[in-house]
Amino acid sequence: MLPSIRTCLPAELEAVLAEMGEKKYRMAQIMRWVFAERAESWDEMTNISKVLRGKLAERFELLPLPVPEEHVAKDGTNKIAFRLSDNSVVEAVLIPTEDRLTLCVSSQVGCKFNCAFCRTATLGFFRSLTADEIIQQVMVAQKVAARDSRRITNLVFMGMGEPLDNYENVVRALKVLLAPEAFDYSRRKITLSSVGHVPGLRALAQEGLGINLAISLHAASDELRSQIMPANRIWALDELFETLKRFPLDQRQRITFEYIIIKGLNHSAHDANLLVKRLHGIPSKVNLIGFNAFAGCRFESPSESEMVEFQERLLAKGLSTSIRLARGDDELAACGQLGRKGDGTP
Ligand code: SF4
């Protein structure tokens, strides 16, 4: 199978074109067709000669974008699902707010990390997405957004799967998303969220991409975290925080810690104190998210006052803390809720 042109970095395309004896400026022309015009066939590239289009078609694949199935929740959150060539289904979510339009991107079909509060985990793990499939989510969502004259302003790798468990493909997709000749997203507008995959975090630190990092924390003691997040049995909190302390951040960057509040489980005064201790010395902000109950899960959602009480405890200790509203609950598009309604298979 040929590599997709959509995963080709500008320098790589330039090298291929040089091999073909083509001028340098062709690279920008082709990139424009692929990313700005979202061309779905070589024939659309009318300012590229037929001969060159033929040569490119021998080196790269350029397939039509998949047709999305959309589910718009009452709050405007739009879950976009599409079927891949092997019949598995991938989902991305467009989350509109007044001043931004965020796309939540998936990196795997299902997930192997089995967090106890997560709907995606109930699906099991099917496979990692290719870099092309990750990029296709962005392109399809861009098309959907353009229909309402909107542009995607922010990207979060927070959908199905653990992005750092699909390292090569996610990092390639990130490089394409950041490349000025391709998507040209600002590194400040992209966030990768991880369960705390230590080898992946170490490798990502070396890439120097400068994107934002979010960690799904949800508990500040190994005992509790291992109960609700089996990944903690592989990468315990001391190891994770040693890695985070060395993660390169620029002066204004902070690591976001996501903390799902589960009724009666992780929001006592003791939990707050442990969290404050853990985050000491790390430029951080905490996002509190109320657990979204779903059928078959033993946990309960907290009340608003329980969330506010926990927030106030953290604020009193000087931790920057906000409460994130779950979005799109009625279409299962809130955090940890990606997965199909009903049959439990992707
Ligand atoms: S919360 Fe994230 S890492 Fe945990 S099972 Fe769900 S998708 Fe996987």
Boltz pocket constraint, residues with backbone or C-beta under 6 A from the ligand:
constraints:
  - pocket:
      binder: B
      contacts: [[A, 110], [A, 111], [A, 112], [A, 113], [A, 114], [A, 115], [A, 118], [A, 119], [A, 120], [A, 121], [A, 159], [A, 160], [A, 161], [A, 162], [A, 195], [A, 216], [A, 336]]
      max_distance: 6.0
